[in-house]
Amino acid sequence: MAVIKIPNNKTPIKEQEPGERIHNFKEVVLGYTLEEAVAEANRCLQCVNQPCVAGCPVNIDIPGFILALKNRDLPKSAQILKSYNNLPAVCGRVCPQESQCEGRCTVGKMKDHEPVAIGKLERFVADWEANQGTMNIPEIPSRKLGKVAIIGAGPAGLTAAADLAKMGYEVKIFEALHAAGGVLMYGIPEFRLPKSIVEREVNFIKSLGVEIDTDSIAGRSITISELKDEFDAIFIGTGAGTPSFMNIPGTNLNGVYSASEFLTRINLMHAYKFPESDTPIRIGKRVVVVGAGNVAMDASRSALRLGAESVKIVYRRSKEEMPARIEEYHHAIEEGIEFHWLTNPIEYIGDDKGNLTAVKCIKMELGEPDASGRRRPVPIQGSEFTIETDMVVEAIGQTSNKVLLSAFPELKLTSHGYIEADPETGQTSVEGVFAGGDIVTGAATVILAMGAGKKSAKAIDRYIKSKKAVV
């Protein structure tokens, strides 16, 4: 029997050169050609046990869409993808495949082999379909099974809405901001996820019959009691958009930002297009970003593109504990971002006019593991030093949105202030009210929020059908 030779490495994918891309917000990764995509698809072993599927929070038939691509049947490949994932072009760009589907890939377990580039193939197929100029709209049942309200047009809400619409429900999304997409619009920069891609995916969901009411704040513009009276069920997917601060001395100095505000201004309000877009944002010459997650990478790389002369990331743990995707870290290194590991700010220093001039830091060492499973950073006494800076962006996490929760006191919350919900169904403490995504788990990934939306859509379908069956 012939031995199949699998190339060791992924098919290379074209990217903008670092020296060029730091001066623009165009997408860094340029994508595969058809021939490159087929070559990469040929690396897939078509495993019988499909470990990659088990690693995907929305359980895409990964071998199936890759086999169709390998056979150059792109319409079938796109159809398979869309039947599982309502946002494939988004997921192909921003999902942490290395710790999910690709992390389980059998090829990647072979000695000296990289896993199949599943995310890049997903992106290729989704973009190919869009470039055909037509949307493959599935047949929607004409019979309306009921009405469902979705609060929040982020990944969880959009996914739940799309799945429910496909089942035959009348679905309306209430979104507080002026554009649908949630973190996809306000949190992720254009060079990682172009807004046109998000708008394209949202338009597909609208084509399923989903209505999206923007500038609508649930609990304010429309009350919870009004929602409960009008709809058979409610899904809450408002995310975790409230920024966390270190609250060290000097936090109120001019020049100290939360990553949430900084990125929202740049992304959702198009500050990167100023003066074409009327949303100016102040960028320092010497920028310090606190944290080492994907948000920190996004903030630091955005500051560089907007004219910062130097950008430093300070992180209280080591590189090994860094939560950011390795791809984003590599891109940041290529672009000249400087990293200070085992370093933690303890004070912001300003001048007599209240403007930030420096950040005082302390070196750290790693102690015993904490609740996260990572070794706890411990200050090294006497190791204080300062970094001159005129701008700091704190990217240390976010907490739950309090606007909705304060208007919905019946909801039971966790000790951390998130909605308590069944992890398999999203059912909350209030009958007929479901929740999923970051508002339940805390800040996590796009695909995990989508997985929660899919689970809740199924649970809502069961709930409404059982309720009407009793009637």
Stockholm file with secondary structure:
# STOCKHOLM 1.0

chainA/1-471         MAVIKIPNNKTPIKEQEPGERIHNFKEVVLGYTLEEAVAEANRCLQCVNQPCVAGCPVNIDIPGFILALKNRDLPKSAQILKSYNNLPAVCGRVCPQESQCEGRCTVGKMKDHEPVAIGKLERFVADWEANQGTMNIPEIPSRKLGKVAIIGAGPAGLTAAADLAKMGYEVKIFEALHAAGGVLMYGIPEFRLPKSIVEREVNFIKSLGVEIDTDSIAGRSITISELKDEFDAIFIGTGAGTPSFMNIPGTNLNGVYSASEFLTRINLMHAYKFPESDTPIRIGKRVVVVGAGNVAMDASRSALRLGAESVKIVYRRSKEEMPARIEEYHHAIEEGIEFHWLTNPIEYIGDDKGNLTAVKCIKMELGEPDASGRRRPVPIQGSEFTIETDMVVEAIGQTSNKVLLSAFPELKLTSHGYIEADPETGQTSVEGVFAGGDIVTGAATVILAMGAGKKSAKAIDRYIKSKKAVV
#=GR chainA/1-471 SS CCCCCCCSSCCCCEECCHHHHTTCCSCSEEECCHHHHHHHHTTCCCCSSCHHHHTCTTCCCHHHHHHHHHTTCHHHHHHHHHHHCSCHHHHHHHSCGGGTHHHHCHHHHSTTCCCCCHHHHHHHHHHHHHHTTCCCCCCCCSSCCCEEEEECCSHHHHHHHHHHHHHTCEEEEECSSSSTTTHHHHTSCTTTSCHHHHHHHHHHHHHTTCEEECSCCBTTTBCHHHHHHHCSEEEECCCCCEECCCCCTTTTSBTEEEHHHHHHHHHTTCGGGTTSSSCCCCCCSEEEEECCSHHHHHHHHHHHHTTCSEEEEECSSCGGGCCSCHHHHHHHHHTTCEEECSEEEEEEEECTTSBEEEEEEEEEEEEEECTTSSEEEEECTTCCEEEECSEEEECSCEECCHHHHHTCTTSCBCTTSSBCCCTTTCBCSSTTEEECSHHHHSSCCHHHHHHHHHHHHHHHHHHHHHHHHHC
#=GC SS_cons         CCCCCCCSSCCCCEECCHHHHTTCCSCSEEECCHHHHHHHHTTCCCCSSCHHHHTCTTCCCHHHHHHHHHTTCHHHHHHHHHHHCSCHHHHHHHSCGGGTHHHHCHHHHSTTCCCCCHHHHHHHHHHHHHHTTCCCCCCCCSSCCCEEEEECCSHHHHHHHHHHHHHTCEEEEECSSSSTTTHHHHTSCTTTSCHHHHHHHHHHHHHTTCEEECSCCBTTTBCHHHHHHHCSEEEECCCCCEECCCCCTTTTSBTEEEHHHHHHHHHTTCGGGTTSSSCCCCCCSEEEEECCSHHHHHHHHHHHHTTCSEEEEECSSCGGGCCSCHHHHHHHHHTTCEEECSEEEEEEEECTTSBEEEEEEEEEEEEEECTTSSEEEEECTTCCEEEECSEEEECSCEECCHHHHHTCTTSCBCTTSSBCCCTTTCBCSSTTEEECSHHHHSSCCHHHHHHHHHHHHHHHHHHHHHHHHHC
//
